[in-house]
Amino acid sequence: MERRPNRRTAAVRRPQIAHRTPSRVSRHTAATRLGCGPPDRVRLRADPRPSVTLEPNSASAGTSGLPRACGQAVRQRRRLVAISATQLLAGVWGQVLALRRGLAFDIALAGWKGGADRVPRDSWLLGTGLSAPVVILATQAVTTARLASGRSPAAARLLGVLGVAMVAGYLVERETRTALSRVGWRPDATSAAALGLGLALPMAVLGLSCPDESDQEGNVAACRQA
């Protein structure tokens, strides 16, 4: 004969099972909250670090992460540094050639001309026939290095002023005009005069028109690091 399950035993056992289940669930929940539960069931906590949000007006930023206006200012500053450095090399090369050949400054419009024996001395403050004075070249070198290290509106404007002065100096100098003519063409002197005059003009334009990188949308910290 088959034995039927005792209904009283089942009725008594059911409350015990129902009584044990909440205790297990509560112990598991408590262990999970305390961080002692299984690794796959531990809840992930929110990252306490603040999230970085972009302003709506910086949506036009390029690949560099900077706003478009700030990126243009940075690129213009870098172009100014490259042009100024190359123009400085042309000025130093013209200085060396003038010292070797005794090419003194000769400003025909003012009737002011130096002597060949005084070229080394006059080169410090008055310049030579192919270069600006040593004082201006040194100022240009320091200003270019300052602008290469970071944003400096004053350094950019100073390079622009030096560029204007150099353009005027090259144009009134007789030796420079002779070197650029067909009669006085020489590979070394003509290249020094052409590079010096040709790069002084864009240096003046970029230096005087270089915008302040911190004026665009308040991105002072981002522009300073670029």
Buried (B, 14 or more C-beta within 10 A) or exposed (E): EEEEEEEEEEEEEEEEEEEEEEEEEEEBEEBBEEEEBEEEEBEEEEEEEEEEEEEEEBEEBEEEEBBBBBBBBBBBBEBBBEBBBBBBBBBBBBBBBBBEBBBBBBBEEEEEEBEEEEBEEBBEEBBBBBBBBBEBBEBBBEBBEBBBEEBBBEBBBBBBEBBBBBBEBBEBBBBBBBBBEEEBEEEBBBBBBBBBBBBBBBBBBBBBEBBEBBBBBEBBEBBEEB
